[in-house]
Amino acid sequence: MKTSALKKEIYQAIDNTKDNEILEAVYTILKRTVVDEEEATELTTAQKKELDKRLADHKAGKLKYYTIDEVKKAVFKAIKK
């Protein structure tokens, strides 16, 4: 089931539930997930510094980008050696 459809089903189930224990359990699960995701997205100072450097390089046009076809060609060329 796709995420959007699953969310819709969950919303409906929550709306139709009158059992407070179930609602508290669902809330606890969802709250824990949000906290875990927030903690997982914390960057270290070094990571933030590196991202800022890469963003500045991108804006200055100092980075080289490759298409997926260019990458495939390079990989196949390296494998053949």
N, C-alpha and C positions, 0 to 999 in steps of 0.2 A: 504494500500500500504506500502511495506517495505521501510525503510529509504533509502537504497541504490537506489531503483527504484525511489523514490520521488526526491532524489537529482538529479538523471539523468534527470528527467522530468523538474525540475527547471532550471538546467543548459541549457537545450535545449531551454526552453521558454525565458530565459534571452538572449541567443545567437540570437534568432530570433526576439527579440523585438527591434524596432527602436525608440520607444516612450521614450524620456528622463525622462518624469515625472514618468512613471511606474518604470523605472530603479532607479531613485532617491528614490522612495517610498520603493522599495524592499531593497535598500541599507540601508535606515534609519531603517527599521525593523530588518534587520540582524545585523547591528551595535549595536542597542540597546540590542539585545539578547546576543551578545558577551560580552558587558559591564556587563549585569546582571549576566551572568555566571561567569565572572571573579570576580565580587564582592561577589558572593555566595560561591566561593571557598576559600576566605580569612580565614585563621585560626587565632585564638587568640594565644597569647604567651602561655597560659595555655594549649590549645589544642595541640600546637606543642610540648610542653614539654611532655605531656601525650603520644603522638604518638611516640616520641623518646624513652621514657621509655619502651613502649610496644614492639617496634622494638628491643631494646637491650635485653629485656627478651626473645623474640622469638629467637634471635640469640644465646643466652646463653642456650637455651633449658629449660627455666624455666616455659614455658606455657604448659598447657594440652589442647589437641584438641580432639574433639569427632566427630565421623561419624554421619551422619543423622540418621542412624538406632539406634545408641546409644542414641541419643537425643529423638527419638520417644519412645523407650522403657522406658526411664526415665520419660517422660511426661505421658505416659499411666499408669505407676506405681504410679506416684503422684496423678493422677486423681482417681484411684481406692481406694485410702486411705480414 
